[in-house]
């Protein structure tokens, strides 16, 4: 699926034996999925433009993308994840498995219905917290603060 900023065009296709209710549900699912991909693509693009971040995937096929921090910044993905969680966002940070343990990423998953308007909310929070993170001397794990790698629900 290609992400696009064009409005979603509803073209119901009826499978044999499906009723209007099923067509309506399928159209709504397609609309929400397209919205989530558009929101993810927009959000990933804006985060990729921020100084100190490097985009690894764009979220243009599925509403999921990964981003890491640039070398030389005084914060890492675990610091960003911790600070975003303080603002109510669940954006887990992970270190890759064996043979790529040098790479840690933020994994951003955009749910169905996640739109460009909603994407501006975490961007606003990032704009507020990145200057604070830049004032850190080093990533907090270097000061003995353990890195949280996931969330428990």
PyMOL commands that set and color helices and strands:
alter all, ss='L'
color gray80, all
select helices_A, chain A and resi 20-49+77-86+116-134+140-143
alter helices_A, ss='H'
color red, helices_A
select strands_A, chain A and resi 53-55+64-69+93-95+104-109
alter strands_A, ss='S'
color yellow, strands_A
deselect
rebuild
show_as cartoon
